[in-house]
Amino acid sequence: MARIRGRAVGTARLVVKNDRAKIGRMAVLKGYRGKGAGKALLKRAIESARKKKVKMIYLHAQIPVIGFYEKMGFHCVGRLFMEAGIPHRKMVFSPIASRSFGARQPAARSGRKCGRDSRPGQRASAA
Ligand SMILES: CC(C)(COP(=O)(O)OP(=O)(O)OC[C@H]1O[C@@H](n2cnc3c(N)ncnc32)[C@H](O)[C@@H]1OP(=O)(O)O)[C@@H](O)C(=O)NCCC(=O)NCCS
């Protein structure tokens, strides 16, 4: 839960199963976006997953927010798939980013966005 001046403004959920951590339910109240709450939530979730010594941290990203996750060190794997009727890409936290959390990754630096793959495809490896 993220709070700004005591008000709950954002959520994230971490589910750990079989050495894998899945981050989900990422959302920040509209009026509080762009103030770093999402970044703080994601950072906390990654730190919690690391403490549990998982081998992989992943999430299912909606297409418009892929750039947000890329900035935080995630990269896309697999093809676009539908979840709850919404197009998603699976994204995995890069181990490179673990040395410099939040640093822009090569894909983000070069402007190569993984979210541009809008081809309908098979569902990326299962959650
Ligand atoms: C995605 C979301 C959680 C981001 O939260 P936020 O508090 O606005 O993000 P932050 O302010 O921490 O932003 C961190 C960085 O990501 C960038 N960013 C935020 N949203 C972005 C987006 N949609 N695309 C690209 N970059 C984005 C910010 O500009 C900032 O960059 P900087 O560090 O270079 O300044 C928020 O926009 C949200 O709740 N969206 C609606 C729900 C949703 O789509 N959830 C994700 C489902 S998979």
The ligand as an SDF file (V2000), in Angstrom:
LIG
                    3D

 48 50  0  0  0  0  0  0  0  0999 V2000
    1.0180    2.4300  -13.9170 C   0  0  0  0  0  0  0  0  0  0  0  0
    0.8710    3.2440  -12.6220 C   0  0  0  0  0  0  0  0  0  0  0  0
    0.7620    2.2720  -11.4460 C   0  0  0  0  0  0  0  0  0  0  0  0
    2.1340    4.1200  -12.4630 C   0  0  0  0  0  0  0  0  0  0  0  0
    2.0560    4.7810  -11.2050 O   0  0  0  0  0  0  0  0  0  0  0  0
    2.6230    6.2770  -10.9850 P   0  0  0  0  0  0  0  0  0  0  0  0
    2.5960    6.5550   -9.5380 O   0  0  0  0  0  0  0  0  0  0  0  0
    1.9150    7.2230  -11.8850 O   0  0  0  0  0  0  0  0  0  0  0  0
    4.1220    6.1220  -11.5160 O   0  0  0  0  0  0  0  0  0  0  0  0
    5.4070    6.9500  -11.0100 P   0  0  0  0  0  0  0  0  0  0  0  0
    5.0220    8.3650  -10.7630 O   0  0  0  0  0  0  0  0  0  0  0  0
    6.0530    6.2300   -9.8870 O   0  0  0  0  0  0  0  0  0  0  0  0
    6.3190    6.8880  -12.3080 O   0  0  0  0  0  0  0  0  0  0  0  0
    7.6270    6.3170  -12.3080 C   0  0  0  0  0  0  0  0  0  0  0  0
    8.2190    6.5540  -13.6920 C   0  0  0  0  0  0  0  0  0  0  0  0
    7.4380    5.8490  -14.6740 O   0  0  0  0  0  0  0  0  0  0  0  0
    6.9850    6.7730  -15.6700 C   0  0  0  0  0  0  0  0  0  0  0  0
    5.6560    6.3520  -16.0920 N   0  0  0  0  0  0  0  0  0  0  0  0
    4.5120    6.3450  -15.3720 C   0  0  0  0  0  0  0  0  0  0  0  0
    3.4960    5.8470  -16.1090 N   0  0  0  0  0  0  0  0  0  0  0  0
    4.0170    5.5420  -17.3160 C   0  0  0  0  0  0  0  0  0  0  0  0
    3.4770    4.9930  -18.5140 C   0  0  0  0  0  0  0  0  0  0  0  0
    2.1770    4.6450  -18.6200 N   0  0  0  0  0  0  0  0  0  0  0  0
    4.3140    4.7870  -19.5670 N   0  0  0  0  0  0  0  0  0  0  0  0
    5.6200    5.1220  -19.4930 C   0  0  0  0  0  0  0  0  0  0  0  0
    6.2000    5.6500  -18.3790 N   0  0  0  0  0  0  0  0  0  0  0  0
    5.4060    5.8540  -17.3080 C   0  0  0  0  0  0  0  0  0  0  0  0
    6.9860    8.1220  -14.9900 C   0  0  0  0  0  0  0  0  0  0  0  0
    7.0760    9.1720  -15.9330 O   0  0  0  0  0  0  0  0  0  0  0  0
    8.2110    8.0140  -14.1270 C   0  0  0  0  0  0  0  0  0  0  0  0
    9.3630    8.2120  -14.9380 O   0  0  0  0  0  0  0  0  0  0  0  0
   10.6780    8.9660  -14.3830 P   0  0  0  0  0  0  0  0  0  0  0  0
   11.1900    8.0960  -13.2290 O   0  0  0  0  0  0  0  0  0  0  0  0
   11.5760    8.9920  -15.5550 O   0  0  0  0  0  0  0  0  0  0  0  0
   10.2090   10.3030  -13.9130 O   0  0  0  0  0  0  0  0  0  0  0  0
   -0.3560    4.1830  -12.7090 C   0  0  0  0  0  0  0  0  0  0  0  0
   -0.2840    4.9400  -13.8830 O   0  0  0  0  0  0  0  0  0  0  0  0
   -1.7180    3.4800  -12.6880 C   0  0  0  0  0  0  0  0  0  0  0  0
   -2.2490    3.1750  -11.6270 O   0  0  0  0  0  0  0  0  0  0  0  0
   -2.2730    3.2450  -13.8700 N   0  0  0  0  0  0  0  0  0  0  0  0
   -3.6300    2.6520  -13.9730 C   0  0  0  0  0  0  0  0  0  0  0  0
   -3.6740    1.2180  -13.5100 C   0  0  0  0  0  0  0  0  0  0  0  0
   -2.7710    0.3510  -14.3280 C   0  0  0  0  0  0  0  0  0  0  0  0
   -2.7100    0.4590  -15.5440 O   0  0  0  0  0  0  0  0  0  0  0  0
   -2.0380   -0.5370  -13.6240 N   0  0  0  0  0  0  0  0  0  0  0  0
   -1.1190   -1.4490  -14.2410 C   0  0  0  0  0  0  0  0  0  0  0  0
   -1.8240   -2.6720  -14.6890 C   0  0  0  0  0  0  0  0  0  0  0  0
   -0.6740   -3.8220  -15.4430 S   0  0  0  0  0  0  0  0  0  0  0  0
  1  2  1  0
  2  3  1  0
  2  4  1  0
  2 36  1  0
  4  5  1  0
  5  6  1  0
  6  7  2  0
  6  8  1  0
  6  9  1  0
  9 10  1  0
 10 11  2  0
 10 12  1  0
 10 13  1  0
 13 14  1  0
 14 15  1  0
 15 16  1  0
 15 30  1  0
 16 17  1  0
 17 18  1  0
 17 28  1  0
 18 19  1  0
 18 27  1  0
 19 20  2  0
 20 21  1  0
 21 22  1  0
 21 27  2  0
 22 23  1  0
 22 24  2  0
 24 25  1  0
 25 26  2  0
 26 27  1  0
 28 29  1  0
 28 30  1  0
 30 31  1  0
 31 32  1  0
 32 33  2  0
 32 34  1  0
 32 35  1  0
 36 37  1  0
 36 38  1  0
 38 39  2  0
 38 40  1  0
 40 41  1  0
 41 42  1  0
 42 43  1  0
 43 44  2  0
 43 45  1  0
 45 46  1  0
 46 47  1  0
 47 48  1  0
M  END
$$$$
